[in-house]
Each structure stands twice: as C-alpha cells, then as structure tokens.
Amino acid sequence: MERTGAQLILEVLLEHNVDMVFGYPGGAALNVYDALYEYKDCVKHIMTAHEQGASHAADGYARATGKTGVVFATSGPGATNLVTGIATAYMDSVPMVAITSNVPNNMIGRDSFQEIYIMGITMPITKHNFFVNRVEDLADALRQAFCIAQSGRKGPVLVDVTKDVSAAITEYVPKSPLPLKELPKATETELQKAADAINHANCPVIYCGGGVVSVDADKALHALMETADIPAAYTMMAAGAVPYNDERSLGMIGMHGSVTANEALYHADLVLALGTRFSDRVALNIEKFSPGAVKIQVDMVQPLAHRQHFRKKELFISLGMPLFI
Amino acid sequence: MNLNEACTAVSQNMPIITVIFDNRVLGMVYQWQTAFYGKRYSSTTPERKTDFVKVIEGFGGTGYHVDTEEGFCAAFHKALKANGPVWIVCDIFRQLKVLPMIPNGGTVQDMILE
C-alpha cells in the first residue's frame, strides 16, 4: 500500500507497539505532525513546553515502562534542544529513538533556515544515527533504530528525516521488528572460576548498578544475596533493585553513598560487580578502590579502559546478569 | 531546570507531587565552595525573589508553602488527593549539606561526615 514518508514513520512505530511519543512541532516537521493527526487514535503525542522536556520525558517513559522512548522534534533548534535528554539516555543506557526532521534535500548543506547537522552533533551521544534523504531508506532505518536501541547495552538512536522524505510517497510493506542481538553467555570455565573465588572469599560484597535494572535481574539478585549470604551495595542507577529494608542491603555506594556501603566495599576481599562500571562517582580513587579485593565484573559489554588499574586482581565475565545469577 | 514542563503536567492532568527544598542557593556548588574554595561564593547566591507557589499557580497547578514538619504533612496529604501537579515548597537552611561525602580522588578514609 502507498504511504507518505510521514505516514510510514507512524506505521513503523505501530510495528514496534509504540502508542505514546513526546515532542514539539515545527516547520520541517509539519508533514510528520500531519500524519500524527491522522494516527492520533493509535499514537498519543504529548506536546511538551520545550524539546529538552520531550527528550527527558521519552527517557523517563523508557525507564518506567522498559519500552523504547520515542521523541519527535523539528530541524535546527528543535533538534539541538533534544541534546541533553539524548545524552542522559546515552549515559544511563536507556533505549530511545529520536526522530528529527530536517530541511528539504535541496536545502541541505546550505546553512538554510533552521538547518543543523544533528547527525554530527549527536554522534558521540547516540549508539548510532541515520540521515535519511531517500524515502526508500526510511522504514528500514527506523526498524534498525529500534533494534539498536534495545540490543545489548541499550541506548538512544537518532533518525534525521528530510522534509522531502516525509512528503514523498512510497510503497509500504509491513514487517516484524528485527530480532534483538543475543546477549553474550558465560562459559562453564568462567562460571567455575567465579564460583571458586566467591567460595574462597571471607567477606565478599556485591556492588550492583543499572545493568541489573536494565535486564530485570532484581529477583535473581535477591536470590543470590540470600543463597550465598552476600550483602549488596548499589549505585544511584540501581536504587530500588535492593530492597531498602533487606538486612543485607548496605545502601548506596559512592561520593554521597552510605558509610556502611563504602566501608564494606573498602574492606571486602571480593567484589562482585554486577551491571556496573566502576565510574568516577563510585570508585573515586581507582587505585585505592576496594584495594584488597578480587574483582569479578559481570556485564554485557567489555568494561571501560580504567579497569586496567586493577587488572591483576580481576576476573571479567561477559554475560547477561540473569544467566550468571 | 525544566520547571516550564509543569505546564505539560497540567495539560496532561498528571498527579505528580514535586517537593522543592528551597535553600535559596545553588546548593551542591555552594557546598563545594564551602568545603574546598574558602567560602568564596561565586555565582551561587543569586538572591532570587521567585515565589514558586505563584509559579505553579500561574501554570494552572497547585502550590503549598510550608516551613514546619506539620505543615508539610498536611500539604502532602492534600497533594495526594489532587488531580494535577502539586508543588510543595519547603524552606530549608542554606547551610544544610549533602552528607556523607567522599571528595574527588578520595576513599572512605577521607569521608566528610559533618
């Protein structure tokens, strides 16, 4: 069936069960907003006061629902105003698809009214981004955006669509969402090494972060705390994953964390880091962070470079948290 | 820094309770200036005259100003029954600090407790 590019955006949103989007209209986005008017019974649009509010709202919606947050903005200032919300989602690994409009194809690259190179601006704060100036590329770019946003370590993806593309008519062929990338799994050897290290430790401590929340591993975490009798400290990103009234809950760790959590980590002889990255707000002094402990880091991505400071005492296991716990 | 979105919460009739702890300074930066910059308060005491109750009322929401614990409890119970957004503005001392705190580059041994 034939659809305009703008209608096609809405169709692909429906393929991914999106029923709510946040945004703010503008000149280059008029086609998209006209399609939203047509699809308003299926997709509810929340108009904010400012695009920054819309991108933060999409981020909050994704955190609260586990679904991908979707935000719309127009070209130029509309797109640049999204930046802080997109960066927030990137830093906190929250799945988001930002759909910006851009000026017509023949105005691109001419410093046109409300033209901005948003792909370049958002390159360091998105997992990936697309510039679509041919309507035949639109549907697959959007489908890939949803797949990338939810695969592995989640995060924001931006799709920039020119006004010609949203106006153009094309053939729409419905498709199912792309399969998500499989999470890495631990080997038996890795698991055995981790189990041995835990069993040999006198005072092991769990240090958990946003990754536990992201993969819904809180129940598995509680089971591990109880079975192995290990207390747990959490980062701001994992607040709520460990019940406040649990006797094994140490509280939040880090710069403004509890005395209990910070003391426990400092004196631990084994740190089991689950879905977390030893950030500067937690490991304020990386050389002296939990200095006497063997560290086991369980995460779905290779840890960051600053890990090298305690590489000698560390065992990295790359896997999804539920599989490990 | 997004208080303008209160108007969105009003449009959407969202039952969101916002508690504003008003110390009338840029608190976290002020705390660092107190601890590490010899109390040289550069651009953290703006002496605003903003009346947050009037701000939220201007957006079409509800606001309460409280300066006691009892006042807070009463306002909070009213807020729980409201349909749209409610702001509860609590006056607090500007000397109150976010504690405990470990300074940058420190360990638990450098923790500031008071």
Interface residues (C-beta under 8 A of the other chain):
Chain A: I46 M47 T48 A49 H50 Q52 G53 H56 A57 G254 M255 H256 G257 S258 V259 N262 E263 L265 Y266 D280 L284 N285 K288 F289
Chain B: N2 N4 E5 C7 T8 S11 Q12 V98 L99 P100 M101 I102 P103 N104 G105 G106 T107 V108 Q109 M111 L113
